[in-house]
Amino acid sequence: MSNLMVTAGLSAQCPRAKKERGRARRVMPKVFTSCLVTGQPIDTGIDDGSFARLPDFVGKIFCPHCGTEHDWSKDKARVMDGEAPKS
């Protein structure tokens, strides 16, 4: 497993579309990990297409929910359509 710092995703086309104000817009599935303190999802900034191509890694991500940095990896992340669920 490499010790890769993951900071941003690459763009890719997504066939999914979401209706917004009468217009369709593309919604790219995004990769989220969870805050270890609150359990809230953290957007990694990586899209589904980029995530599949990444090697195994352990990275660090700043958490906007608790204000600390968390370790995360591919096995701790999940892909969700569009934005994180509202809580």
Number of C-alpha atoms within 10 A of each C-alpha: 7 9 12 14 11 18 11 11 17 11 12 10 9 13 7 13 13 14 10 8 7 7 8 11 12 13 16 22 18 22 26 24 23 19 22 15 12 10 11 19 22 19 21 21 13 20 24 21 18 15 18 9 8 12 13 13 15 17 17 16 18 15 21 13 15 14 10 12 14 17 13 19 16 17 10 11 17 15 16 16 15 16 14 15 9 6 5
